[in-house]
């Protein structure tokens, strides 16, 4: 395993982060424990979760993933060996059964307390805002369109004050954002620069893969210059970059088949790009999944790549991508395809 350091900290994390969002729905508690055991054996020390998980969000399942991680900590007594990231859900229709108050101080404190209880731990290493409170472009929305009905009042200072107090209380260690835009990212960074007592945003968790490299347009420069590490999620585009949906195949247990709303990587243009990436991988004797993951792993603005799997076979292949080196010829081939079919999935 390769390791990197979370920006602005002395915390070393594995370059591959174990994603957990299927545990409690597509995966049982026993399967979640098996995945964690294997990941740790392979050198992974970084787990990512959220109070909203498992997915899709559901009133009867939210928080279940954190409970599975918590029972694993209790069973193994190894909380101190893991760097743990979790998230507070934003205000949205899909999270209304959790709370509706947005990122108020009471809401954040309630969320942290709930996560700590489910995770059976005293602290969370990186606490993230799952998506912005304001109306903006995330979750598959490509461009920003101003919503005049959105009456969000800029409360970023107050949010950071609450997170600062939670850090002082030892309940969280560091702060991250997720599904953010360049404006939002710089807004958080500048607030902590102007007010030295406020915590610095150290990570951003956004989608990044061969079908969606929009992070490179505005956020990659911020990530590098301001040292905000990308925790890249959906590096396989909901599994489409494994090739398992090519030729009209529809694996019955796949997320895209079980939950058709996860279709952002399944359009006609994306399918054309996937075919070309598959040809490139085949030409060089590579698994397309490992080629796709190796590409993400080696980007200079990526701190860790979040991989997820519903089977041990998938998990083993995904973790194995850390040992895949892409030649200059393969990297050029990826750029050629990207130039031809840029960002087909927002």
C-alpha positions in Angstrom: 0.0 0.0 0.0 1.1 3.6 -0.6 0.4 6.3 1.9 0.0 10.1 1.8 -0.5 12.7 4.4 -3.8 14.6 5.0 -3.0 18.2 4.2 -2.2 20.5 7.1 -1.8 17.5 9.4 0.7 14.8 10.4 -1.8 12.0 9.7 -0.7 9.4 7.2 -3.5 7.7 5.3 -3.6 4.9 2.7 -3.8 6.1 -0.9 -6.9 3.9 -1.1 -9.7 4.7 1.2 -12.4 2.0 2.0 -15.8 3.3 1.1 -18.7 1.8 3.0 -22.0 3.1 1.7 -23.5 -0.3 0.7 -23.1 -1.9 4.1 -26.5 -2.3 5.7 -28.3 -2.6 2.3 -26.5 -4.4 -0.4 -24.0 -5.8 2.1 -24.7 -7.4 5.5 -22.9 -6.6 8.8 -20.9 -9.8 8.4 -19.8 -8.8 4.8 -18.9 -5.3 6.0 -16.7 -6.8 8.7 -15.1 -9.2 6.2 -14.3 -6.2 3.9 -12.7 -4.2 6.7 -10.6 -7.2 7.9 -9.3 -7.7 4.3 -8.7 -4.0 3.7 -6.7 -3.6 6.9 -4.7 -6.7 6.0 -3.8 -5.0 2.8 -2.5 -1.9 4.5 -5.6 0.3 4.3 -6.0 2.5 7.4 -8.6 5.0 6.0 -12.4 4.5 6.1 -15.1 6.8 4.8 -18.7 6.8 5.9 -21.7 9.1 6.5 -24.7 9.3 8.8 -26.9 9.0 5.6 -25.6 5.6 4.7 -26.5 3.0 3.6 -27.6 4.1 0.1 -30.0 4.8 -1.3 -31.1 7.0 1.6 -34.0 5.5 3.4 -35.8 6.2 6.7 -35.3 2.7 7.9 -31.6 2.3 6.9 -29.9 5.6 7.6 -27.1 5.2 10.2 -26.8 1.5 9.6 -23.4 1.7 7.9 -21.9 3.6 10.9 -23.4 0.9 13.2 -21.6 -1.8 11.2 -18.3 0.0 11.5 -19.0 0.6 15.2 -19.6 -3.1 15.9 -16.3 -3.9 14.1 -14.4 -1.5 16.3 -16.0 -3.0 19.4 -15.2 -6.5 18.2 -11.6 -5.8 17.3 -10.6 -3.0 19.7 -8.6 -1.3 16.9 -10.2 2.2 16.6 -6.8 3.8 17.1 -5.5 2.0 14.0 -8.0 3.6 11.6 -8.4 7.1 10.3 -12.1 7.6 10.2 -14.1 10.1 8.1 -17.8 10.7 8.3 -20.3 13.3 7.2 -23.4 15.3 8.2 -26.2 15.1 5.7 -27.3 18.4 4.1 -30.8 19.6 3.9 -32.6 17.8 1.1 -35.7 15.8 0.2 -33.6 12.6 0.5 -32.5 13.4 4.0 -35.6 14.9 5.5 -36.1 11.9 7.7 -32.9 12.7 9.5 -33.4 16.5 10.1 -34.6 19.5 8.3 -32.7 22.3 10.0 -29.6 22.5 7.8 -26.2 23.2 9.3 -27.2 25.0 12.4 -25.1 24.6 15.5 -27.7 22.3 17.1 -28.0 20.3 13.9 -24.2 19.7 13.6 -23.9 18.8 17.3 -26.8 16.4 17.0 -25.3 14.8 14.0 -21.9 14.4 15.6 -23.4 12.9 18.7 -25.4 10.4 16.7 -22.4 9.3 14.6 -20.2 8.9 17.6 -22.8 6.7 19.3 -23.3 4.5 16.2 -19.6 4.3 15.5 -18.8 3.4 19.1 -16.0 5.9 19.2 -15.1 9.1 21.1 -13.9 11.0 18.0 -14.1 11.3 14.2 -10.8 12.1 12.4 -12.3 14.0 9.4 -15.8 15.4 9.7 -17.3 16.5 6.4 -20.3 18.4 5.2 -21.9 15.9 2.8 -23.2 18.6 0.4 -23.8 22.3 0.5 -26.8 23.9 2.1 -27.2 26.3 -0.7 -28.7 25.6 -4.1 -25.7 24.9 -6.4 -24.5 22.3 -8.9 -23.7 18.9 -7.4 -24.9 15.3 -7.7 -24.8 15.1 -11.5 -25.7 18.8 -12.3 -23.1 20.1 -14.6 -23.5 23.9 -14.7 -24.5 26.4 -12.0 -28.0 28.0 -12.5 -28.9 30.6 -9.9 -32.1 29.7 -8.0 -33.8 32.9 -7.0 -36.1 30.9 -4.6 -33.1 29.8 -2.6 -32.9 32.0 0.5 -29.7 30.6 1.9 -27.9 33.1 4.1 -24.2 32.7 4.2 -23.5 31.0 7.5 -20.1 29.5 6.8 -18.5 31.4 9.6 -21.0 30.1 12.1 -20.6 26.5 10.8 -16.9 26.7 11.2 -17.3 28.1 14.7 -19.4 25.1 15.7 -16.8 22.7 14.1 -14.0 24.6 15.9 -15.8 24.1 19.3 -16.3 20.4 18.5 -12.5 20.1 17.8 -11.7 21.7 21.1 -14.0 19.3 22.8 -12.2 16.4 21.2 -15.2 15.0 19.3 -13.7 15.7 15.8 -10.2 16.3 14.7 -10.4 18.0 11.3 -12.9 19.4 8.8 -13.7 18.5 5.2 -16.3 19.4 2.6 -18.0 17.3 0.0 -19.7 17.8 -3.4 -18.5 21.4 -3.3 -17.8 24.0 -6.0 -14.8 26.2 -6.5 -16.7 29.2 -4.9 -17.7 27.2 -1.9 -14.3 25.7 -1.4 -12.6 29.1 -1.5 -15.3 30.5 0.8 -14.4 28.0 3.5 -10.7 28.4 3.0 -10.8 32.2 3.2 -13.0 32.2 6.3 -10.3 30.3 8.2 -7.6 32.5 6.7 -9.2 35.7 7.9 -10.2 34.2 11.3 -7.3 32.2 12.6 -9.3 30.5 15.3 -11.5 28.7 12.7 -10.5 25.3 11.4 -8.9 24.9 8.0 -10.7 22.8 5.5 -8.3 19.9 4.7 -10.2 17.7 2.3 -12.9 17.8 -0.4 -14.8 14.7 -1.4 -16.0 15.0 -4.9 -16.6 12.7 -7.9 -13.6 12.1 -10.1 -13.1 9.4 -12.7 -12.4 8.9 -16.4 -16.0 9.9 -17.3 -16.0 13.0 -15.0 -12.9 15.0 -14.7 -14.7 18.3 -14.0 -12.6 18.6 -10.8 -9.7 19.6 -13.1 -11.5 22.6 -14.4 -11.5 24.9 -11.3 -10.9 22.8 -8.2 -7.6 21.1 -9.0 -5.7 24.4 -8.9 -7.4 25.2 -5.6 -6.6 21.7 -4.3 -2.9 22.1 -5.2 -2.3 25.7 -4.3 -4.3 25.7 -1.1 -3.5 22.1 -0.1 -7.0 20.7 0.1 -6.8 17.0 -0.6 -9.3 15.4 -3.0 -11.0 12.3 -1.6 -12.1 11.0 -5.0 -15.4 9.1 -4.9 -17.1 7.1 -7.7 -13.7 6.4 -9.3 -15.4 3.6 -11.3 -18.4 5.6 -12.2 -21.0 3.5 -10.4 -19.2 0.4 -11.7 -19.6 1.4 -15.4 -15.8 1.6 -15.8 -15.4 -2.1 -14.9 -17.1 -2.9 -18.3 -19.8 -5.1 -16.6 -22.5 -3.2 -18.4 -21.0 -3.4 -21.9 -22.9 -5.2 -24.6 -26.2 -4.6 -22.9 -25.3 -6.7 -19.9 -27.3 -5.9 -16.8 -26.0 -7.7 -13.7 -29.0 -8.2 -11.5 -27.3 -7.3 -8.2 -25.5 -4.1 -9.5 -26.5 -0.8 -8.0 -27.4 0.7 -11.4 -29.9 -2.2 -12.0 -31.3 -2.2 -8.5 -31.6 1.5 -8.3 -32.2 3.1 -11.8 -31.8 6.6 -10.3 -28.1 6.1 -10.4 -27.9 6.6 -14.1 -25.5 9.5 -14.4 -22.7 7.3 -15.9 -25.0 5.3 -18.1 -25.8 7.6 -21.0 -25.1 7.0 -24.7 -22.1 9.3 -24.8 -20.6 7.8 -21.6 -21.1 4.3 -23.1 -19.1 5.4 -26.2 -16.3 6.6 -24.0 -16.4 3.4 -21.9 -16.0 1.4 -25.1 -12.9 3.3 -26.0 -11.4 3.0 -22.5 -12.1 -0.7 -22.7 -10.2 -1.0 -26.0 -7.3 1.0 -24.6 -7.0 -1.2 -21.5 -7.3 -4.4 -23.6 -4.6 -3.2 -26.0 -2.2 -2.9 -23.1 -3.2 -6.0 -21.2 -4.9 -4.1 -18.4 -8.1 -4.6 -16.6 -10.3 -1.5 -17.4 -11.3 -1.2 -13.7 -7.6 -1.2 -12.6 -6.6 1.2 -15.3 -9.4 3.6 -14.3 -8.4 3.4 -10.6 -4.7 3.7 -11.3 -5.4 6.9 -13.2 -7.2 8.4 -10.3 -4.6 7.2 -7.8 -1.8 9.0 -9.5 -3.4 12.4 -10.0 -1.3 15.1 -8.0 -4.4 16.6 -6.3 -5.8 13.3 -5.1 -5.1 12.5 -1.5 -7.0 9.2 -1.4 -9.2 7.3 -3.8 -12.4 6.0 -2.2 -13.2 2.5 -3.4 -16.3 0.5 -2.7 -17.4 -3.0 -3.5 -20.3 -5.4 -2.9 -18.2 -8.5 -3.3 -14.8 -9.6 -2.0 -13.7 -10.3 -5.6 -14.4 -6.6 -6.5 -12.7 -5.4 -3.4 -9.5 -7.4 -4.1 -9.3 -6.1 -7.6 -9.9 -2.5 -6.6 -7.3 -2.6 -3.9 -4.9 -4.2 -6.3 -5.0 -1.1 -8.5 -2.4 0.4 -6.1 0.2 -1.8 -7.7 -0.7 -0.9 -11.3 1.6 1.5 -13.1 0.3 3.2 -16.2 2.8 3.7 -19.1 3.2 7.0 -20.9 1.5 5.4 -23.8 -1.6 4.5 -21.8 -1.7 7.9 -20.2 -1.6 9.5 -23.6 -4.3 7.2 -24.8 -6.5 8.3 -21.9 -5.9 11.9 -22.8 -6.7 11.3 -26.4 -10.1 9.7 -25.5 -10.8 12.5 -23.0 -10.1 15.1 -25.8 -12.5 13.3 -28.1 -15.2 12.7 -25.5 -14.6 15.1 -22.6 -16.6 14.6 -19.4 -19.6 12.7 -20.7 -21.0 12.3 -17.2 -21.4 15.4 -14.9 
